[in-house]
Amino acid sequence: MAAMRRPVVSTALIALLLSACATGDGMQEKLRDATRGYNGAVRWGDIDRAAQYLPGESQQAFLTKMEQAETDLVIVDYEITRLDLDKTSGVAASRAVIQWHTDRRLVVETTAVDHLWQFHDGRFVLVDERRSGGTPLGVFAEAGESDHPWLPGVEAFREANEIGKDNKKTPREKRKAKRAAKKAAAQSTAATTIR
């Protein structure tokens, strides 16, 4: 009687299949990566990298505000304590608890900050950031403020980027339309300047 042959499966293939099963939810993983990346960059003072998680039009105001505080602010600890995701709308919320002090005052304070994220173009973008508890810290907007000083807020961001609208444009068509709109705006500005 002939011996039965067993199929040979490599260890690498098994590991690949197991990792695919473990990370089947790409949106959740991208949210974790975005919150870790942003909060880690803020924690270690890498504000240029942190700004990459904000909408393009908000990045310069963020950099200016953080550069003003950076010389005096020392972040001791930065911990993400909450992470919620609504997969249907692509809106996510996270909370970070920050322990900090200033160079002039060495008393460690604690501040809780709520972040609001929107999934757009394959990544999460930070669209709102407000202090939700603890000691006020000037780099974060306060909960009672109606508009954030430099972030658009989820509704304004969704409206500006037509998120959730039923349009059948391909990504290429969207980029083309965006370039055309920028070109028209530049021509309109140039025409106004010439007059």
N, C-alpha and C positions, 0 to 999 in steps of 0.2 A: 504494500500500500504506500502510495506516494505521500510524503510529508506535506502538510499544508503550509503555504507561505504566508507570512504576516506582512502586511504593508509596512514599509518603513516611513515613519513620519519624523521629520527633523524637529529638534527642540526649538529652533527658531520659528518654524511654522506654528507650533503650538503656542509659543509666547505671543506671536502676532495675532492669532485668533483670540486668545484670552484678553489681550489688551484692547482689541476691537470691541469685544463684548463689554468690557469694563467702561469704555468711553463712548458708548453708542449715542449718547446725548451730546452732540457737539455744541449746542447753544449754551448748555449749563457749564461746560468746560471753558468756553470762551468767556463767560461771565466771571468764572473763578480767576482765569488768567488776567482779565482786565482789572478786576479789583485788587488782585495781588500786585500786578504791575504798577498801577497808579499809586496805591497806598505805600508800596515799598519805595517808589521813587520819591514821594513826599517825605516819607520817614527818613531817608538818607540824604535829603537835600538835592536830589537830582531833578530839579524843576523842569529842565528842558525835556527830559523823558516823560515826566508827569504830564506836561502840556500836550503831548501827543495823544492823550486819551480824551481831550476836549474837542469840541467843534473848532474848525479852523479859525473862524471869526472871533473866537473867545480866547485863543491862545496868548496873544500879546498882552491883554489886560491881566490874565492870570500870571504871566511871567513878571510883569511889573509889580503886581501886588506881592508876590512871593519873594522877589528880590528885596523889597523894602523890609520885609519881616525876617528874612533869612539871616541877617547880620546879628540879630538879637535873640532869635528863637532857637531853643535846643529841644528836639523831640527825643524823649527818653524811651518811649514804647508806643507802638502803633498796632492795635489788634482789631481784626475784622470779627465782629460778634454776630452779625446777621447777614443773610444772603437770601433774597426772595426773587423769584422769576415768574413772570406771566408769559408763557411761551407763545400764546396766541397774538399778543400785541408786541412782544419783544421788549417790554418794559421791565426793568429789574430795580430792586432797592437793596442797598447794603448799609450797614452801620459800622463805623470804626470808632473805637475808644482810644483816645490819644492821651498819653501822659507827657507833660512838657514843663519846661521852665524857661526863664529868660536869663541872659547873661548877667543882668543887673539884679535879678531877684531869684535866688536859688531854691525857692519853695516849689515843689512839684505839684502841678495842677492837673486835673483830669477834664477832658472835653469829649463829648460824644457828638459825632457828625454823621448825618444821614446823607447818603448819595443816591441819586436817581440816574439810571442808565437807560439808554435806548439802543436796541440792536439795529444797526444800519450798515449796509454794504459789507456784510460778513463779519462785523466786529461791534463791540459795545462802545458807545460814546457817552461820556459823563455829561449830563445835561442839567443837573442841579446838585448843589452841595450846600447843606445848611447845618448849623449847630443845633442839636436836639436836646442837649443837656450838658450839665457841668459848667465850668468856668468859660466865659466868653473869650474867644480868641479871634483877633481882628482879621485873620486871613479867610475866615469862613463867614458867609452870610448868616444872619439871624433868622430864626423860624418865622418871626412876625413880618419880615420884609416881603412886600408883594412881588417884587422882581429881584432876581439875583443881579448883582452888579455886572457880571460879565457872562454868565451862562444863560442860554436862551430858555430853559425850562422845557419839560417834555412836550407840552402842547405846541409851543412855538417851533421847536425843532422838528416835530412831526409834520407840522404845516409847511414849513420851509422846504422840507425834503420829500414832501408828498408821501409820507409813510402811511400805509393803510389804505391809500386810494387805489381804486380798481383801474390801474392802467396796465396795458399790455405791452409796454415798451420793453425791449431787450436792454441789458446793461449798456450795450454799445450805443443804442438810440438815446438812452438817458444821458450818457456822457456827451454825445453830440448836441443834444438840446441844451445841456448846461453850458457848453462852450459857446453856442450861439447866443444864449442869454447874456453871458459875460461880454461877448464881443459887441452886442447891441448896446449894453450899458456903457461900455467904454466909448463907443462912437457917439452916444448921446451926451456923455460928459465932455468929449472933445468938441462937439458941435456947440455946446453951451459955452465953453471956454473961448472959442473963436469969436462968437458974437460979442 
